[in-house]
Amino acid sequence: MGEEYRAYRDRVLNFLEEHERWRSNTINLIASENITSPSVNRAVRSGFMHKYAEGWPKQRYYQGCKYVDEVELIGVELFTRLFRSDFADLRPISGTNANQAAFFGLTQAGDRAIVLHTSHGGHISHMPFGAAGMRGLEVHTWPFDNDEFNIDVEGAEKLIRELEPKVVVFGGSLFPFPHPVKELAPVAKEVGAYVMYDAAHVLGLIAGGQFQDPLREGADVITASTHKTFPGPQGGVIIYKRFGETEEIARLQQAIFPGVLSNHHLHHMAGKVITAAEMLEYGEKYATQVVKNAKALAEALAEEGFKVVGEDKGYTESHQVIVDVSELHPAGGGWAAPLLEEAGIILNKNLLPWDPLEKVNEPSGLRIGVQEMTRVGMLEGDMKEIARFIRRVLIDGEDPKKVERDVFYFRQNFQKVYYSFDYGLPMKE
Ligand SMILES: Cc1ncc(COP(=O)(O)O)c(C=O)c1O
């Protein structure tokens, strides 16, 4: 009696430990992940995880929120300062949840939306089968220019005028180059559309001033995750300028609560606030290094013989590097990603814009993100080392287990979380 269930607990605790040990010994290049600082970890482990705080600070539907309120108000202040916005709402519990709220707050069922198609790098929550469709929106997609790896501005302008949508959505999951917000926002405004910018992937780069600046380029509302290039705990956020009438803003706030959530995971909220402080202090240096590392990795991979997407545009302006591995193996990314995992190099296979949708399991691409390895202190020279590991597995055909040993030793040099109050900045080479 009792032993059987205790054994389950032990197994789970053991898996947690194994996972953490394994991850700290691998090169994680998943573009949508990051690692949090010890201070943020403290917040996430705090007693805030046991609280309810429906509503807005100082106007809660629950008692006992005096400390939660203080933290959330600091958060609103820091996020609005970081993004030079008028409002920030830290309550969405994920990027998708933020998108749901924005679609509910800004549109009615039956309205039209223009979004980036998933096959061009858009996110499922923008699609008919995701949050936008669930809102009842009539979803149309941006024309895409494969050569520019971006939204086709001329075609998009025409489409906005023809459809007169209620909302246009920029941003995506495969996102090496800034979207043409400043070119298209005025056209959207002409037809009375809201301009929404999904910064899930690039929020940390925007915070550090190293990508585009959507609010200054004409976006009304930014939705985002808080755990990709913004190196916080898993969560979401909505950031906006005063974009319309008071009632419009109130509708958006009501869409968040009580529209798409009740309580908002207060321990994660506290972690987001500490991350915002870290980004105010270190964000510019962090984002600058992320983009430098992404460019360095792209160049190094090209030198090692890989076909890196976007060569004539400098490969990337974000944290992402996109590699076409279709010529190395018929299963492309479906072959490469698991093989690299055996070598301790963790990344995603990805459809590329020119892939037919049926190739979803064997797409041409690999999507690589350098934001986590930058946070543990890697610099441009380390990107060359990573490119060599990838070449050994995918081009030289070396036994991945042999490469894994070298990855393990290499990774031992990077065990601290920099750009944080706990460890400051990494040492330069
Ligand atoms: C562009 C974009 N939007 C939204 C999301 C969803 O974010 P979350 O996983 O926080 O719900 C993602 C996730 O990767 C994304 O890439």
The ligand as an SDF file (V2000), in Angstrom:
LIG
                    3D

 16 16  0  0  0  0  0  0  0  0999 V2000
    4.0520   33.3000  -34.3630 C   0  0  0  0  0  0  0  0  0  0  0  0
    3.5890   32.5300  -33.1750 C   0  0  0  0  0  0  0  0  0  0  0  0
    2.4820   32.9170  -32.5420 N   0  0  0  0  0  0  0  0  0  0  0  0
    2.0090   32.2630  -31.4790 C   0  0  0  0  0  0  0  0  0  0  0  0
    2.6690   31.1720  -30.9960 C   0  0  0  0  0  0  0  0  0  0  0  0
    2.0810   30.4320  -29.8480 C   0  0  0  0  0  0  0  0  0  0  0  0
    2.7240   30.6710  -28.7000 O   0  0  0  0  0  0  0  0  0  0  0  0
    2.4360   29.7970  -27.3990 P   0  0  0  0  0  0  0  0  0  0  0  0
    3.1460   28.5150  -27.6410 O   0  0  0  0  0  0  0  0  0  0  0  0
    3.0140   30.6480  -26.3320 O   0  0  0  0  0  0  0  0  0  0  0  0
    0.9720   29.6280  -27.3000 O   0  0  0  0  0  0  0  0  0  0  0  0
    3.8280   30.7050  -31.5980 C   0  0  0  0  0  0  0  0  0  0  0  0
    4.5100   29.5130  -31.0560 C   0  0  0  0  0  0  0  0  0  0  0  0
    5.4880   29.0540  -31.4230 O   0  0  0  0  0  0  0  0  0  0  0  0
    4.2990   31.4090  -32.7350 C   0  0  0  0  0  0  0  0  0  0  0  0
    5.3870   30.9960  -33.3800 O   0  0  0  0  0  0  0  0  0  0  0  0
  1  2  1  0
  2  3  1  0
  2 15  2  0
  3  4  2  0
  4  5  1  0
  5  6  1  0
  5 12  2  0
  6  7  1  0
  7  8  1  0
  8  9  2  0
  8 10  1  0
  8 11  1  0
 12 13  1  0
 12 15  1  0
 13 14  2  0
 15 16  1  0
M  END
$$$$
